[in-house]
Amino acid sequence: MELALFDLDNTLLSGDSDYEWAQFLIGKGAVDAEIQEAKNKAFYEHYKAGTLDIDEFLAFQLAPLARHDRAELDAWHAEYVANRIRPLIGAPARELVARHLDAGHLCAIVTATNSFVTGPIAREFGIPHLIGTIPAVDVPSGRFTGAPTGIPSFQAGKITRVEAWLESQGLWWGSFAKTWFYSDSHNDLPLLEKVSHPVAVDPDPTLRSRAERDGWPVLSLRG
């Protein structure tokens, strides 16, 4: 058995799903464009620098979910994927995922972006498992609270979340002959270092340097 893990934003996608969700909401008039753009830019700079405060970011990222009922949000999913996400999925990304799925590998997307936004994207790729940051839900109403729950799937938290997921299926790292993780970001170095086959995908400069130093494969999924 082999395990294939995929980062999503700027890895399988040639863009960022959370940014695209924000742009979608701007188009719906659901968030203020000026504030959203300024905050997104500031958070992205911290992300690139490795200094992102994940709790502060999640409070910002999840707040719009709390302003709308689930029926309305769910209805937006198909339009969001069709107009904002499919244009970011290149044939090489689909082919990479298909190779792992066709080989019978256990596959999962592992992303810091929340599972509400990324759930339909995982389904678009046909990937059966998604490990993303989980938005908290008010049980009586079914509405999102605007806060995360559990450990964010970010940096070393990705390892924690993957291991909990594997344990829930009666598996662990030693269950696999090979383990793969594909990512573009140095923020994912903890999980890249954990697997037997780390792969840098259109990597940022820090990750590219590390991949070249340690002989990790570097590939592009653009196109």
Number of C-alpha atoms within 10 A of each C-alpha: 11 16 21 19 28 23 23 24 22 20 23 28 21 20 17 17 23 18 19 18 19 20 19 19 18 16 12 10 10 15 17 12 14 9 9 17 14 10 13 16 12 12 18 15 12 14 17 15 12 13 12 16 11 18 12 10 17 19 13 16 24 23 17 17 19 18 15 13 13 15 10 9 16 13 10 14 17 13 12 20 21 11 12 19 21 13 12 21 21 15 11 14 19 16 13 12 20 15 11 18 16 8 10 12 19 17 21 21 25 29 24 23 27 21 18 18 23 26 19 17 24 18 12 15 16 15 20 13 16 21 25 26 26 19 24 17 16 11 9 6 10 12 18 22 19 20 18 20 12 10 13 24 22 21 19 14 17 22 19 15 20 22 15 14 16 13 12 10 9 9 13 14 17 8 13 14 10 15 21 20 25 27 29 27 25 22 21 23 18 15 23 25 11 14 18 15 16 22 22 26 24 21 22 16 13 15 24 20 14 15 18 12 9 9 11 17 14 18 13 15 19 17 10
